[in-house]
Amino acid sequence: MSTKTGIWIDHSKAVIVSLEKNKEQVSTVESKAGRRVRLSGGSRTKTPYGPQDIAPESRRYRKYQQNLKNFYGKICRKVGHSELLYVFGPGEAKTEFRKYVEGLKHTAPPIVKFESADKMTEGQLIARVRDYFKERAKSTMKS
């Protein structure tokens, strides 16, 4: 039997629920992108007790984008063995993850369902993923 995976994703973390032979396995991937990005650098003015210049905003944004890319890469490595992906969650992280997966082309499993969802407990996540794949199995048997 193949592995079916549901991913609840946010910019701070992703909860991965893998279903295989009626057993579920839950794992969490933490993101560094959700935290405030600290950069080294900047400079002081030549006057004593002058203000300290901060690092440019574009540099901070590039670092944030790199952290997100690393986060999505970790998720893809964890779910690479899956046959189907069900992605849900609040905000824009799920859309960004979808674009990341589409950019991988042949190495990532296909996303079969993509929808919005609020924060949930671990039990609710497992139930939602299990129910989705149960309904999917029923609909494919009818066709």
N, C-alpha and C positions, 0 to 999 in steps of 0.2 A: 504494500500500500504506500501511496505517496504522502509526502508531508505537505500540509496546508498551513499557511502562516498568516496570522493577523498582527498588524502593527498599529499600536496607538502611538502617535508621534506628536511631539511638541518641540520647541526649540531647546528646552532644558533637558529632556530625556525621551527615550523611546521604550515602550514596553512591548516585548515580542512574545506572542503566544503561538507556539507550534503544536499542531495536532497531528498525531500519527498513531494509527491503530487504537483509536479511542483513548489515548493518553495525551495529556497536555503538559507542555513544558513552558514555563514562564521565565524570561530573562529580561534584564533591564540594561540599557546602554545609556550612560550619562553623557551629557554634552558640556563642553567647555564654552560653547557659544552663548549659552544663556547667561553666563556670568559677565560681569563688567570686564572688559579687556584692558589690561594694564600694559603700557608700553614703556620701554626705557627710552631715554633720549631727552630731547628738549635742551634748552640752553638758558643761561642767565644773561641779563643785560650787563653792560660794563659799569653801570652805576652801583654803588654799594646799596645793599638791601632792596635792589630793584626786583621787579616781578620776574617770575620764571616763565619762560615761554613753554607752551605745551606742544606735544607732538601733533602734527596735522591730523585733521579729522579723516582724510582719505586713507591715511596709514592705519588708523584705528579700524576703519570700515573694511579694508583689505584683510586685516588680521581676523576680524569677525567672520568674513566670508570664508577664509581658509579654515577656521574652526568648524564652521558648518559643513564644509566639504569633507573634512576628516570624520565628522560625526556621521554623515550619510554613508561614507565609505565603510565605517565600522558596522553599521546596520546591514549593508549589502553583504559583507563578509559573513555575518551571522546567519542570514537568510538565503545564502547562495544555494543551499541544497533543496530549497522548497520548490514545489511544482507551481503553486499559485500563491499570490499575495492579496490580502485584503487590508487596505490602508485607511485609517480613520483617525480623527483627532481635531482639536480646535486650531484656529489660526491658519497661518500660511505655511507652516512647516511641511504639511502633507503635500502641498502643491510643489514646493521646492524639492522635496524628496522624489516626487513623481518625475520632475524634469531631470533630476540627477540619474534616476534609473533609466529613463528613456535615452539618456546620453551614453549609457553603457552598452546599449543595443543587445548583443547576443549573450552577454555574460550574466545578466540578471534575470530572475524569474518574472513572468508577466504579472502586472497588477490587474486583477479581475474586477475589483470594486474599490471605489474611492468616494468617501463621504465624510461629512462633518459630524463631530461628536464632542460632547463636553467631557470634563474630567470624570473618571470612573474609578471604582475600587478594583482590586485585582480579580475578585470573583465576578464582578460585572463584565470586565474585559473578557474573561474566559468564556462566560455565558454568551456574550455577543458574538465572539468568533465562532464558537461551536454552533450557535443557531444559524449564523450566516451560511456556513458550509453545509449544514444539514438541509437548509432550504435550497441551496444551490444543487445539491445531490438530487433532491426531489424533483426540481424543475428540469434537470438534464435527463432523468429517467422518464419523464412524461413526454419529452420531445422525440 
